[in-house]
Amino acid sequence: MLASASASRTRLLREAHIPHEIEVSGVDEESEGFTALPPAEMVLALAEAKAQAVALRHANESGLVIGADSTLEFQGSCMAKPEQAEVAINWWRDYSGQSGSLHTGQAVIDLNTKRKVSALSTTQITFARIGEEEIRSYVATGEPLMLAGGASLDGIGAPYISHINGDATGVLGISMNVLRELVEELGHPWHTLRAS
């Protein structure tokens, strides 16, 4: 079960042939208990809270619950979803030609054993140098307003990411390698999760 409504996380699991249901956790991501944390700690805490919230609703069932959260850390600040187009435009002016760290926290809970494991994936992202017209055109698509940090490695914004150093799937919302490691730590061989 995926404790997230993220289309890219669902797509990654689907492409890996991992059958799953989607259940939004309802965790308040803007609560001060989370936002006061440094970015890397925040996404890990949110991933754990999301997985726990869904696991509690399915306490008498079996299976695994996966929680994940991502944020872009840029120049020491946590870049959430930009609330307005002007905010996204200003962010992209700052991003142009610069680098940031995309943190993805992941947590997995085994409903059978109640064991919980979690881990962090961090990938360095370098943004392409882009001008004002390109920035405004991209923000006008609306895509950046729906994304943590206002940026993504896939979709319309893909050409504006110059390169990454780290886990490509982590940038897309869930590190498949980290997920495999967590699932195996819980005693489930990865191949047993795949649909036949």
TIFIKE-882014 format. One record per residue (C-alpha): residue in three letters; x, y, z. Coordinates in nm, 2 decimals, m for minus. Each point is the difference from the previous one (the first is absolute). Layout:
residues N
res: ala | px: X | py: Y | pz: Z
...
***
This chain:
residues 196
res: met | px: 0.00 | py: 0.00 | pz: 0.00
res: leu | px: 0.14 | py: 0.34 | pz: m0.10
res: ala | px: m0.08 | py: 0.28 | pz: 0.25
res: ser | px: 0.02 | py: 0.27 | pz: m0.27
res: ala | px: m0.20 | py: 0.14 | pz: m0.28
res: ser | px: 0.31 | py: 0.08 | pz: m0.20
res: ala | px: m0.04 | py: m0.10 | pz: m0.37
res: ser | px: 0.37 | py: m0.05 | pz: m0.05
res: arg | px: 0.04 | py: m0.23 | pz: 0.31
res: thr | px: m0.29 | py: m0.21 | pz: m0.13
res: arg | px: 0.15 | py: m0.01 | pz: m0.35
res: leu | px: 0.34 | py: m0.11 | pz: 0.14
res: leu | px: m0.17 | py: m0.29 | pz: 0.19
res: arg | px: m0.22 | py: m0.09 | pz: m0.29
res: glu | px: 0.30 | py: m0.01 | pz: m0.24
res: ala | px: 0.18 | py: m0.23 | pz: 0.25
res: his | px: m0.31 | py: m0.23 | pz: m0.01
res: ile | px: m0.06 | py: 0.06 | pz: 0.37
res: pro | px: m0.38 | py: m0.02 | pz: 0.05
res: his | px: m0.12 | py: 0.25 | pz: 0.25
res: glu | px: m0.30 | py: 0.20 | pz: 0.12
res: ile | px: 0.01 | py: 0.37 | pz: 0.07
res: glu | px: m0.11 | py: 0.15 | pz: 0.32
res: val | px: 0.07 | py: 0.36 | pz: 0.09
res: ser | px: 0.12 | py: 0.03 | pz: 0.36
res: gly | px: m0.17 | py: 0.32 | pz: 0.10
res: val | px: 0.32 | py: 0.11 | pz: 0.18
res: asp | px: 0.02 | py: 0.38 | pz: 0.03
res: glu | px: 0.33 | py: 0.07 | pz: m0.17
res: glu | px: 0.00 | py: 0.36 | pz: 0.09
res: ser | px: m0.01 | py: m0.06 | pz: 0.38
res: glu | px: 0.27 | py: 0.17 | pz: 0.19
res: gly | px: 0.12 | py: m0.34 | pz: 0.13
res: phe | px: 0.12 | py: m0.07 | pz: m0.35
res: thr | px: 0.08 | py: 0.34 | pz: m0.14
res: ala | px: 0.23 | py: 0.09 | pz: 0.29
res: leu | px: 0.23 | py: m0.29 | pz: m0.09
res: pro | px: 0.30 | py: 0.02 | pz: m0.24
res: pro | px: m0.11 | py: m0.11 | pz: m0.36
res: ala | px: 0.15 | py: m0.35 | pz: 0.01
res: glu | px: m0.14 | py: m0.08 | pz: 0.34
res: met | px: m0.34 | py: 0.15 | pz: m0.09
res: val | px: m0.05 | py: m0.23 | pz: m0.30
res: leu | px: 0.10 | py: m0.30 | pz: 0.20
res: ala | px: m0.24 | py: 0.09 | pz: 0.28
res: leu | px: m0.28 | py: 0.07 | pz: m0.25
res: ala | px: 0.06 | py: m0.34 | pz: m0.18
res: glu | px: m0.02 | py: m0.18 | pz: 0.34
res: ala | px: m0.31 | py: 0.19 | pz: 0.11
res: lys | px: m0.18 | py: m0.06 | pz: m0.33
res: ala | px: 0.08 | py: m0.38 | pz: 0.01
res: gln | px: m0.11 | py: m0.01 | pz: 0.37
res: ala | px: m0.33 | py: 0.18 | pz: m0.06
res: val | px: m0.10 | py: m0.25 | pz: m0.28
res: ala | px: 0.14 | py: m0.30 | pz: 0.19
res: leu | px: m0.22 | py: 0.09 | pz: 0.30
res: arg | px: m0.31 | py: m0.01 | pz: m0.22
res: his | px: 0.09 | py: m0.35 | pz: m0.11
res: ala | px: 0.14 | py: m0.15 | pz: 0.32
res: asn | px: m0.18 | py: m0.33 | pz: m0.04
res: glu | px: 0.11 | py: m0.06 | pz: m0.36
res: ser | px: 0.31 | py: m0.13 | pz: m0.16
res: gly | px: 0.24 | py: 0.15 | pz: m0.24
res: leu | px: 0.24 | py: 0.30 | pz: m0.02
res: val | px: m0.07 | py: 0.37 | pz: 0.03
res: ile | px: 0.24 | py: 0.24 | pz: m0.18
res: gly | px: 0.03 | py: 0.36 | pz: 0.10
res: ala | px: 0.21 | py: 0.26 | pz: m0.19
res: asp | px: 0.06 | py: 0.37 | pz: 0.00
res: ser | px: 0.23 | py: 0.22 | pz: m0.20
res: thr | px: 0.13 | py: 0.36 | pz: 0.02
res: leu | px: 0.26 | py: 0.21 | pz: m0.18
res: glu | px: 0.26 | py: 0.16 | pz: 0.22
res: phe | px: 0.14 | py: 0.30 | pz: m0.17
res: gln | px: 0.26 | py: 0.23 | pz: 0.16
res: gly | px: m0.09 | py: m0.14 | pz: 0.34
res: ser | px: m0.38 | py: 0.06 | pz: m0.03
res: cys | px: m0.27 | py: m0.26 | pz: m0.05
res: met | px: m0.19 | py: 0.08 | pz: m0.32
res: ala | px: m0.35 | py: m0.13 | pz: 0.03
res: lys | px: m0.26 | py: 0.04 | pz: m0.27
res: pro | px: m0.01 | py: 0.36 | pz: m0.12
res: glu | px: m0.34 | py: 0.14 | pz: 0.09
res: gln | px: 0.00 | py: 0.26 | pz: m0.28
res: ala | px: 0.14 | py: 0.04 | pz: m0.35
res: glu | px: 0.22 | py: 0.30 | pz: 0.11
res: val | px: 0.16 | py: m0.21 | pz: 0.27
res: ala | px: 0.08 | py: m0.27 | pz: m0.25
res: ile | px: 0.14 | py: 0.26 | pz: m0.24
res: asn | px: 0.23 | py: 0.14 | pz: 0.27
res: trp | px: 0.11 | py: m0.35 | pz: 0.10
res: trp | px: 0.09 | py: m0.09 | pz: m0.36
res: arg | px: 0.20 | py: 0.33 | pz: m0.03
res: asp | px: 0.20 | py: m0.12 | pz: 0.30
res: tyr | px: 0.03 | py: m0.36 | pz: m0.13
res: ser | px: 0.14 | py: 0.09 | pz: m0.34
res: gly | px: 0.34 | py: m0.15 | pz: m0.03
res: gln | px: 0.01 | py: m0.10 | pz: 0.37
res: ser | px: m0.03 | py: m0.33 | pz: 0.20
res: gly | px: m0.22 | py: m0.13 | pz: 0.28
res: ser | px: m0.06 | py: m0.32 | pz: 0.19
res: leu | px: m0.32 | py: m0.20 | pz: m0.05
res: his | px: m0.07 | py: m0.20 | pz: 0.31
res: thr | px: m0.25 | py: m0.29 | pz: m0.01
res: gly | px: m0.09 | py: m0.17 | pz: 0.33
res: gln | px: m0.15 | py: m0.35 | pz: m0.02
res: ala | px: m0.16 | py: m0.22 | pz: 0.26
res: val | px: m0.14 | py: m0.35 | pz: m0.02
res: ile | px: m0.22 | py: m0.17 | pz: 0.26
res: asp | px: m0.07 | py: m0.37 | pz: 0.00
res: leu | px: m0.36 | py: m0.04 | pz: 0.12
res: asn | px: 0.06 | py: m0.36 | pz: 0.10
res: thr | px: 0.30 | py: 0.05 | pz: 0.23
res: lys | px: m0.05 | py: 0.38 | pz: 0.07
res: arg | px: 0.36 | py: 0.05 | pz: m0.08
res: lys | px: 0.10 | py: 0.34 | pz: m0.14
res: val | px: 0.30 | py: 0.11 | pz: m0.20
res: ser | px: 0.09 | py: 0.32 | pz: m0.17
res: ala | px: 0.28 | py: 0.17 | pz: m0.19
res: leu | px: 0.09 | py: 0.31 | pz: m0.19
res: ser | px: 0.11 | py: 0.05 | pz: m0.36
res: thr | px: 0.18 | py: 0.32 | pz: m0.09
res: thr | px: 0.08 | py: 0.10 | pz: m0.36
res: gln | px: 0.18 | py: 0.31 | pz: m0.12
res: ile | px: m0.18 | py: 0.18 | pz: m0.28
res: thr | px: 0.16 | py: 0.26 | pz: m0.22
res: phe | px: m0.24 | py: 0.23 | pz: m0.18
res: ala | px: 0.06 | py: 0.12 | pz: m0.36
res: arg | px: 0.07 | py: 0.37 | pz: m0.06
res: ile | px: m0.33 | py: 0.14 | pz: m0.13
res: gly | px: m0.12 | py: 0.35 | pz: m0.07
res: glu | px: m0.30 | py: 0.20 | pz: 0.11
res: glu | px: m0.22 | py: m0.09 | pz: m0.30
res: glu | px: 0.06 | py: m0.37 | pz: 0.04
res: ile | px: m0.06 | py: 0.02 | pz: 0.38
res: arg | px: m0.33 | py: 0.19 | pz: m0.05
res: ser | px: m0.11 | py: m0.24 | pz: m0.28
res: tyr | px: 0.07 | py: m0.30 | pz: 0.22
res: val | px: m0.18 | py: 0.14 | pz: 0.31
res: ala | px: m0.30 | py: 0.09 | pz: m0.22
res: thr | px: m0.05 | py: m0.37 | pz: m0.07
res: gly | px: m0.10 | py: m0.04 | pz: 0.37
res: glu | px: 0.23 | py: m0.30 | pz: 0.04
res: pro | px: 0.24 | py: 0.16 | pz: 0.25
res: leu | px: m0.29 | py: 0.10 | pz: 0.23
res: met | px: m0.08 | py: m0.37 | pz: 0.06
res: leu | px: 0.36 | py: m0.11 | pz: 0.08
res: ala | px: 0.22 | py: 0.00 | pz: 0.31
res: gly | px: 0.26 | py: 0.27 | pz: m0.08
res: gly | px: m0.19 | py: 0.09 | pz: m0.31
res: ala | px: 0.22 | py: m0.24 | pz: m0.21
res: ser | px: 0.00 | py: m0.35 | pz: m0.13
res: leu | px: 0.22 | py: m0.23 | pz: m0.20
res: asp | px: m0.29 | py: m0.11 | pz: m0.21
res: gly | px: m0.28 | py: 0.18 | pz: m0.17
res: ile | px: 0.02 | py: 0.35 | pz: m0.15
res: gly | px: 0.29 | py: 0.10 | pz: 0.23
res: ala | px: 0.23 | py: m0.28 | pz: m0.10
res: pro | px: 0.21 | py: 0.21 | pz: m0.24
res: tyr | px: 0.08 | py: 0.24 | pz: 0.28
res: ile | px: 0.19 | py: m0.25 | pz: 0.20
res: ser | px: 0.35 | py: 0.00 | pz: m0.12
res: his | px: 0.11 | py: m0.31 | pz: 0.19
res: ile | px: m0.03 | py: m0.20 | pz: 0.32
res: asn | px: 0.24 | py: m0.17 | pz: 0.23
res: gly | px: m0.17 | py: m0.28 | pz: 0.18
res: asp | px: m0.32 | py: m0.20 | pz: m0.02
res: ala | px: m0.22 | py: 0.08 | pz: m0.30
res: thr | px: m0.31 | py: m0.17 | pz: 0.14
res: gly | px: 0.05 | py: 0.18 | pz: 0.33
res: val | px: m0.04 | py: 0.33 | pz: m0.19
res: leu | px: m0.33 | py: m0.14 | pz: m0.14
res: gly | px: m0.14 | py: m0.05 | pz: 0.35
res: ile | px: 0.11 | py: m0.35 | pz: 0.11
res: ser | px: 0.34 | py: m0.15 | pz: m0.02
res: met | px: m0.06 | py: m0.35 | pz: m0.13
res: asn | px: 0.34 | py: m0.12 | pz: 0.12
res: val | px: m0.06 | py: 0.13 | pz: 0.35
res: leu | px: m0.35 | py: m0.15 | pz: m0.01
res: arg | px: 0.14 | py: m0.34 | pz: m0.10
res: glu | px: 0.25 | py: 0.02 | pz: 0.29
res: leu | px: m0.27 | py: 0.09 | pz: 0.25
res: val | px: m0.23 | py: m0.28 | pz: m0.11
res: glu | px: 0.28 | py: m0.25 | pz: 0.02
res: glu | px: 0.10 | py: 0.13 | pz: 0.34
res: leu | px: m0.36 | py: m0.10 | pz: 0.11
res: gly | px: 0.06 | py: m0.35 | pz: m0.13
res: his | px: m0.18 | py: 0.02 | pz: m0.34
res: pro | px: 0.21 | py: m0.08 | pz: m0.31
res: trp | px: m0.06 | py: 0.27 | pz: m0.25
res: his | px: m0.10 | py: m0.24 | pz: m0.28
res: thr | px: m0.29 | py: m0.14 | pz: 0.22
res: leu | px: m0.17 | py: 0.34 | pz: m0.03
res: arg | px: m0.02 | py: 0.00 | pz: m0.38
res: ala | px: m0.33 | py: m0.10 | pz: m0.16
res: ser | px: 0.04 | py: m0.33 | pz: m0.19
***
